[in-house]
Amino acid sequence: MSEETPEHSQTRIIAVANQKGGVGKTTTVINLGANLATSEKRTLVIDLDPQCNASSGLGFEPTEEPTLLEVLLEEADQPTILSFETIPGLDVITGSPDLVGAEKLLPQAGSDPLQAVNRMIQKLPNQENPYEYIFLDCPPSLGMLTLNAFSAATHLMIPVQAEYFALEGLTSIMESLQVAQARMNEDLNLYGILITMMDLRTNLSRQVEAEIRNHYGNKVFRTTIPRNVRLSEAPSHALPVTLYDFWSSGAKAYMELTKEILRNGS
């Protein structure tokens, strides 16, 4: 990771990205972040999406001052870090609707526009007790904010829906990963491909999973995330699914994914 400091050398900064919307990026950030914090891993969620769904899904309104865009533009020194009260160790930097202006405003700023998120992370407080995981919830595009996430991250996680066009989208973002490694961040690693919205009742889901695993092998997480009503409902109650319905298939899947990550030491 460029501009890395010793204090953050053990921090896994995970960009969760796919240029396609509706594949479970934010759902994964919320639930994986919550589960890791529950597992006593100090975790920070940074909401880089102007839609601010990760923020609202954890019960935070994007009304904090300074806004995240102001921090990225270095008009303010520090972002406001909020704590999710029910889960100690889970913190959030909320998004803001004005992030839609990042595409135009960041290149006009004096510093390297692709390092704005990285600069913010390096200046985070609590250096004596750094975060073990930082999740960057990216917009559904490969624009300025997602490229910033690629520049700052140590790892890229790619959620992909078990549907017909999944492989096509995967090819595109894997190419973007290679470009980011070559031009911006040689230390960016693929954390894994996460198959979401699996419906085991359909042949299509099973065929898509088989194709992805055949093509990408051990780059694909063993755990898959099912289609689950409780997963869809939980954000409207501002809760991770494990707090909304612990016994749901969605909660069980994200708990299994958390175990897989911790078991692999990643």
Phi, psi and omega in degrees: 000131181290150178059028182287143176246158182303327183298330184255009187294335181262001181276130173270115179256110191249111172279125178254109193216150169195133183292348178267137177276166174071027182253001177100021179299304184293320177303319180291316179301311182298310189280323177290319177300315180296317181293321179294321177295321176297330178275017176066033172253114183296123193228140177235132174254125175248119185267101182266005183264125178302340177286341172062031184289327177295323179294306182294328180293343175251011173089016182249131176275142181281061183241007184291144174245133359286158176287161180299322179298319179299322178292316181296328178277000181062029171276347174222151188277315187232141173283161172277125180255122182254148181253135176280109194298324186287335181237098178300139179094359176252114180245159183222135164253112187288152171284181177208142181303333182289356174298344176299337180277356184299323183303322182270320190278324182299317178295339180275347180289161186289327184272171179304116185293338181274357180249012185297315179293319179300316179299318180297316182297320181295338182261007180298146178285188178061045180296333180288339179226070187291159176293143174274329178226133170237121179257130177253109179275111189267153173294161179280060179198169177251046181271200188300319183290319178292320177296325174297319178297318178298323180290327185271336192281154168267336184217153175241125173251132183242102171285137181221130183285141179283076181219176191301319186269012186300313183295324178299314178293324179296318179302318182295313184285332175293324175295321178295323176298316180296320178295317179297319179296323183282326190249335189235321192206091183292345181268003180285122181247153174283116178286320178157161175259127182249117179277123184242167175057039177289136174234098185292352177281347184250144176295326184300312180301315181294323179292318179296316178301314181298319180295316181296315180293324179294323185277323188247353172055232186284004173283351182260131176300143177295323180286138171242155181254124184278163163293131186205126182298322182297324176299321180287328183280328189306316182299329180291343175259007178058041182223145165297154186296332179294333176272336181278312178208091186301329187266004181288159180294328178294317178297317180297321181294315180290330173293322178293322177297318178299315177300320180297317180295314181292324179295324180277357179067027184247000000 
